[in-house]
C-alpha cells in the first residue's frame, strides 16, 4: 500500500502542490494531509496514518521537511519506520530513500551463530544507520537553508521596491476592498428595510450570499457611509 503525507505550516499556504507532486509519481497513493505548526502537539493526520501503515507499505513525502519539524525529530521517525520495514520515499531528496539503506543493510555478512560475524553485522548496521542519519540531517539543513534564502530574497526585494519609491502593502488609512464587497453593498442598500427596501436582514443576507458577520459588517459600514454623506451635504 502506498500512502502520501502532505503538511503545511500555515493555512494560507497551498497544500495542493505537495499532493500533486506525490500523485504524479504515485497515482494510486492514499493522501493524508494537514495544517500543522511547531506550536501544535497533535498531528491528527500523521497519527491516523501511523495506525494504518504496515510493514511493506510505502509513505511518500514531497520533502524530508514535510516528515517532521526538525532534523532530530526527522531522524528518530525515519529510523523508527525503517526498523518497522516501511519504505520512505522523498521526492526532492531521493538519496535518503529507505530503499538505499535497506539494500546496504541486507548486503552484510549473514553467518548466524558466529560471534565475530554477529558483532560485524551489528557494527555494520550501526555505521549504515549513522550514515543515513547524517544524510537526513544534511537534507534538513538544505531544506531549511532554501526556506531562509527565499525569505531573505523576499525581504531584499521588498526593501529594493521601497527604496525605489514603490508602495508596499496598503497605504496608511486605506482599506482593502474585496471584489464582492461593492455589489453586495449595493444590494443591501437597495433591498434592506433599514435603507428603504422591502427585505429584512435574514432575507437580505440570503440574497447577498454573505455570512452573517460579513453582512452586518457591510450594513454597519453602509450606515457610516450614509452618515458621512449627510455631513458633507
Secondary structure, DSSP 8 states (H G I E B T S, - for coil): -EEEEEEESSTTS--HHHHHHHHHH-TT-EEEEEE--TT----HHHHHHHHH--TT-EEEES-GGGT-SSHHHHHHHHHHHHHTT-EEEESS-GGG-HHHHHHHHHTS---TT-HHHHHHHHHHHHHHHHHHHHHHHHHHHHHHHHHHHHHHHHHHHHHHHHHTT---SS-TT-----HHHHHHHHHHHHHBGGGT-SB-HHHHHHHHT--HHHHHHHHHHHHHHHHHHHHH-
